[in-house]
Amino acid sequence: MKNDIDFVERPIKEENPNESELKNWIEKSEYPLKRFFNTSGMLYRDLNLKEKLGNMSDEEQIKLLSTDGMLVKRPILIGGEVVLVGFKEAEWSEKLL
């Protein structure tokens, strides 16, 4: 589906978001912090984060997310006051069109 929406692509694997960006995105989004983690990624599993996140503060989780772009769920769309994480076509269409 072509909707002519302008965007700037950012490879967060190479240009991982910093703590300030993550805090801003999390605040603007309607999602819990856990939604920003790439729970199906190898690094998430290798670090055993399923077990560890529950014992970490939000600040510690955000700091951890900022250390490696592979921990961050993709795609992320940031525009104005909208932040969408992970592609769900119906949700993206509702928010963007």
C-alpha positions as CSV (number, residue, x, y, z in Angstrom):
1,M,0.0,0.0,0.0
2,K,1.5,3.3,-1.0
3,N,0.5,6.3,1.1
4,D,3.3,8.8,0.3
5,I,4.4,9.3,3.9
6,D,7.8,10.9,4.1
7,F,10.2,9.3,6.6
8,V,13.9,9.2,7.5
9,E,15.3,5.8,8.1
10,R,17.8,5.2,10.9
11,P,19.6,1.9,11.3
12,I,19.3,1.6,15.1
13,K,21.6,-1.4,15.1
14,E,24.4,0.9,14.1
15,E,23.0,4.1,15.6
16,N,21.4,2.9,18.8
17,P,19.1,5.3,20.6
18,N,20.5,7.1,23.6
19,E,18.8,7.2,27.0
20,S,17.3,10.6,26.5
21,E,15.7,9.5,23.2
22,L,14.3,6.3,24.7
23,K,12.8,8.2,27.7
24,N,11.1,10.6,25.3
25,W,9.8,7.9,23.1
26,I,8.5,5.8,26.0
27,E,6.7,8.8,27.5
28,K,5.1,9.7,24.2
29,S,4.0,6.2,23.4
30,E,1.1,4.3,24.8
31,Y,3.2,1.2,25.5
32,P,4.8,-0.3,28.6
33,L,8.6,-0.1,28.7
34,K,8.8,-3.9,28.0
35,R,7.3,-3.3,24.6
36,F,10.5,-1.5,23.5
37,F,12.6,-4.7,24.0
38,N,13.3,-7.0,21.1
39,T,12.1,-10.1,23.1
40,S,12.7,-12.4,20.1
41,G,16.3,-11.3,19.6
42,M,19.3,-13.4,20.3
43,L,20.9,-10.8,22.6
44,Y,17.7,-10.6,24.7
45,R,17.9,-14.4,25.2
46,D,21.7,-14.5,25.7
47,L,21.4,-11.9,28.5
48,N,18.5,-13.8,30.0
49,L,16.5,-10.6,30.1
50,K,13.2,-12.4,30.5
51,E,14.3,-13.3,34.0
52,K,16.2,-10.1,34.8
53,L,13.9,-7.2,33.7
54,G,11.5,-7.8,36.5
55,N,14.2,-7.0,39.0
56,M,15.4,-3.8,37.2
57,S,14.2,-0.3,37.6
58,D,12.8,1.6,34.6
59,E,16.0,3.7,34.6
60,E,18.2,0.5,34.6
61,Q,16.1,-0.9,31.7
62,I,16.4,2.3,29.7
63,K,20.1,2.4,30.2
64,L,20.4,-1.2,29.1
65,L,18.3,-0.5,26.0
66,S,20.6,2.3,25.1
67,T,23.7,0.1,25.1
68,D,22.8,-2.0,22.0
69,G,20.3,-1.3,19.1
70,M,19.7,-5.1,18.8
71,L,17.9,-4.9,22.2
72,V,15.4,-2.4,20.8
73,K,12.2,-3.7,19.1
74,R,11.9,-2.6,15.5
75,P,10.5,-0.9,13.6
76,I,10.0,2.3,15.6
77,L,8.1,5.2,14.1
78,I,8.5,8.6,15.7
79,G,6.5,11.5,14.4
80,G,5.2,14.5,16.3
81,E,3.4,13.1,19.3
82,V,3.1,9.6,17.8
83,V,5.4,6.7,18.7
84,L,4.7,3.3,17.3
85,V,6.8,0.2,18.1
86,G,6.7,-3.1,16.2
87,F,4.7,-3.2,13.0
88,K,1.0,-3.8,13.3
89,E,-0.7,-2.7,10.1
90,A,-4.1,-1.9,11.6
91,E,-2.5,0.2,14.4
92,W,-0.1,2.1,12.0
93,S,-3.0,2.8,9.6
94,E,-5.2,4.1,12.4
95,K,-2.5,6.4,13.7
96,L,-1.0,7.6,10.4
97,L,-3.7,7.7,7.8
